[in-house]
């Protein structure tokens, strides 16, 4: 019985650490870029975009599709990096297993 209580304490401690790590992801940022840096997107570890920067040289009124593609590429790059950040931070607790709904 004592073993079970100790195990439950360890599980509770791990849950608290995981919750803290998940909360900290909101304060960590990643940057996605496209077109050699003419479009930059910043997102946090929860995949929330906080900033999009478009340099003037990326804006060509005759080629709006290119700008749209650059923004899309930069957003996808930032979101992929946010996934990597979350997997790295939360992987400490899951041993690399992907647990649905955890992150």
VOBA-1610 file (N, C-alpha, C; in pm, whole numbers, padded with zeros to 5 digits, always signed):
BEGIN
Unk+00083-00120+00000Unk+00000+00000+00000Unk+00086+00126+00000Unk+00195+00123+00075Unk+00286+00237+00081Unk+00345+00264-00056Unk+00375+00156-00128Unk+00429+00168-00264Unk+00330+00239-00356Unk+00203+00208-00340Unk+00098+00269-00422Unk+00087+00418-00392Unk+00095+00455-00265Unk+00088+00597-00228Unk+00206+00674-00287Unk+00323+00614-00281Unk+00442+00680-00336Unk+00428+00695-00487Unk+00377+00593-00553Unk+00357+00600-00696Unk+00256+00709-00732Unk+00150+00721-00656Unk+00049+00823-00681Unk+00108+00963-00662Unk+00196+00979-00564Unk+00262+01108-00542Unk+00351+01142-00662Unk+00419+01043-00714Unk+00505+01065-00831Unk+00422+01104-00953Unk+00309+01036-00972Unk+00221+01067-01084Unk+00168+01210-01071Unk+00126+01247-00951Unk+00075+01382-00928Unk+00185+01487-00955Unk+00305+01460-00912Unk+00416+01553-00934Unk+00443+01566-01084Unk+00441+01455-01157Unk+00464+01458-01299Unk+00353+01537-01370Unk+00230+01519-01327Unk+00118+01593-01386Unk+00136+01743-01365Unk+00180+01782-01246Unk+00203+01923-01217Unk+00315+01979-01304Unk+00420+01902-01323Unk+00532+01945-01407Unk+00487+01959-01552Unk+00406+01864-01598Unk+00356+01870-01735Unk+00267+01992-01755Unk+00181+02021-01661Unk+00094+02138-01669Unk+00176+02266-01674Unk+00278+02274-01590Unk+00366+02391-01589Unk+00437+02405-01723Unk+00488+02295-01777Unk+00558+02300-01906Unk+00463+02344-02016Unk+00339+02296-02011Unk+00240+02334-02111Unk+00208+02483-02102Unk+00197+02534-01979Unk+00171+02676-01960Unk+00288+02761-02010Unk+00410+02712-01989Unk+00529+02785-02032Unk+00539+02794-02184Unk+00478+02700-02256Unk+00479+02705-02403Unk+00414+02833-02455Unk+00321+02888-02379Unk+00253+03011-02421Unk+00351+03129-02424Unk+00458+03120-02345Unk+00554+03229-02337Unk+00676+03209-02427Unk+00687+03094-02489Unk+00798+03066-02579Unk+00754+03094-02721Unk+00844+03152-02800Unk+00807+03185-02938Unk+00901+03120-03037Unk+00848+03102-03156Unk+00925+03053-03271Unk+00899+03148-03386Unk+00988+03144-03484Unk+00976+03234-03598Unk+00980+03153-03726Unk+00883+03178-03812Unk+00881+03117-03944Unk+00907+03225-04048Unk+00980+03187-04152Unk+01012+03286-04255Unk+00988+03228-04394Unk+00980+03318-04490Unk+00967+03277-04630Unk+01030+03385-04717Unk+01070+03346-04836Unk+01126+03441-04930Unk+01255+03504-04882Unk+01336+03427-04812Unk+01461+03482-04764Unk+01443+03585-04653Unk+01332+03577-04583Unk+01308+03667-04471Unk+01221+03788-04503Unk+01165+03794-04624Unk+01079+03908-04655Unk+00943+03897-04585Unk+00906+03775-04548Unk+00786+03754-04466Unk+00827+03675-04344Unk+00793+03728-04226Unk+00827+03664-04100Unk+00701+03651-04015Unk+00685+03534-03955Unk+00570+03508-03869Unk+00621+03459-03734Unk+00567+03515-03626Unk+00603+03472-03491Unk+00481+03405-03429Unk+00505+03287-03370Unk+00398+03213-03302Unk+00450+03164-03168Unk+00357+03137-03076Unk+00401+03081-02949Unk+00387+02929-02953Unk+00424+02865-02844Unk+00421+02720-02836Unk+00282+02659-02840Unk+00180+02744-02831Unk+00041+02698-02843Unk-00015+02724-02982Unk+00075+02757-03076Unk+00039+02782-03216Unk-00050+02905-03234Unk-00034+03003-03149Unk-00106+03130-03163Unk-00011+03230-03227Unk-00052+03287-03340Unk+00031+03384-03408Unk+00029+03516-03331Unk+00146+03577-03316Unk+00153+03704-03245Unk+00202+03818-03333Unk+00263+03782-03446Unk+00317+03888-03531Unk+00339+03837-03674Unk+00307+03921-03769Unk+00339+03896-03910Unk+00407+04021-03962Unk+00527+04005-04016Unk+00602+04117-04071Unk+00624+04092-04220Unk+00587+04192-04301Unk+00605+04182-04445Unk+00690+04302-04488Unk+00807+04273-04543Unk+00894+04381-04589Unk+00837+04440-04719Unk+00856+04569-04738Unk+00799+04637-04856Unk+00835+04571-04989Unk+00956+04515-04999Unk+00996+04454-05126Unk+00915+04329-05160Unk+00841+04277-05062Unk+00757+04159-05088Unk+00624+04197-05151Unk+00591+04325-05146Unk+00461+04371-05193Unk+00472+04417-05339Unk+00413+04338-05426Unk+00407+04371-05569Unk+00259+04364-05608Unk+00197+04480-05633Unk+00053+04481-05667Unk+00019+04394-05787Unk+00117+04370-05872Unk+00091+04287-05990Unk+00108+04138-05963Unk+00152+04104-05843Unk+00174+03962-05810Unk+00130+03933-05666Unk+00004+03954-05640Unk-00053+03932-05507Unk-00041+03785-05468Unk-00053+03696-05565Unk-00045+03552-05535Unk+00089+03515-05474Unk+00198+03577-05518Unk+00328+03546-05460Unk+00331+03585-05312Unk+00277+03702-05279Unk+00273+03745-05140Unk+00188+03650-05056Unk+00076+03608-05111Unk-00009+03512-05039Unk+00067+03382-05014Unk+00140+03335-05113Unk+00219+03212-05097Unk+00328+03230-04993Unk+00392+03346-04991Unk+00497+03372-04892Unk+00441+03373-04750Unk+00325+03438-04733Unk+00262+03442-04600Unk+00223+03301-04557Unk+00163+03226-04647Unk+00123+03089-04616Unk+00244+03003-04578Unk+00351+03016-04652Unk+00472+02939-04625Unk+00531+02978-04489Unk+00535+03106-04459Unk+00590+03151-04331Unk+00505+03105-04214Unk+00373+03110-04230Unk+00282+03064-04123Unk+00303+02914-04100Unk+00306+02837-04206Unk+00325+02693-04191Unk+00460+02660-04129Unk+00563+02737-04164Unk+00695+02718-04105Unk+00691+02746-03955Unk+00626+02854-03915Unk+00615+02888-03773Unk+00536+02782-03697Unk+00426+02734-03755Unk+00345+02633-03687Unk+00419+02501-03675Unk+00497+02464-03775Unk+00577+02342-03767Unk+00681+02356-03656Unk+00741+02473-03645Unk+00840+02496-03539Unk+00775+02497-03401Unk+00651+02546-03391Unk+00578+02543-03265Unk+00551+02398-03225Unk+00517+02313-03323Unk+00498+02171-03296Unk+00627+02108-03244Unk+00738+02140-03309Unk+00868+02087-03266Unk+00900+02130-03124Unk+00872+02258-03092Unk+00897+02309-02958Unk+00812+02235-02855Unk+00685+02217-02884Unk+00595+02147-02792Unk+00639+02002-02775Unk+00675+01936-02885Unk+00719+01797-02876Unk+00846+01786-02794Unk+00936+01881-02811Unk+01061+01879-02735Unk+01035+01901-02587Unk+00955+02004-02555Unk+00928+02036-02415Unk+00845+01929-02345Unk+00743+01880-02413Unk+00654+01782-02349Unk+00710+01640-02361Unk+00800+01618-02455Unk+00860+01486-02473Unk+00939+01440-02352Unk+00981+01535-02269Unk+01052+01500-02145Unk+00964+01413-02056Unk+00834+01435-02065Unk+00741+01365-01977Unk+00679+01242-02042Unk+00673+01243-02172Unk+00604+01134-02242Unk+00700+01032-02301Unk+00828+01057-02288Unk+00926+00965-02344Unk+00919+00958-02496Unk+00873+01067-02559Unk+00864+01073-02703Unk+00733+01021-02759Unk+00649+00963-02673Unk+00518+00916-02720Unk+00427+01035-02745Unk+00351+01029-02852Unk+00254+01135-02880Unk+00121+01094-02819Unk+00080+01169-02718Unk-00045+01139-02648Unk-00151+01236-02699Unk-00255+01185-02767Unk-00358+01272-02824Unk-00419+01362-02719Unk-00435+01490-02754Unk-00499+01586-02665Unk-00406+01647-02562Unk-00284+01596-02552Unk-00192+01649-02452Unk-00128+01778-02499Unk-00087+01780-02625Unk-00026+01899-02683Unk-00035+01893-02832
//
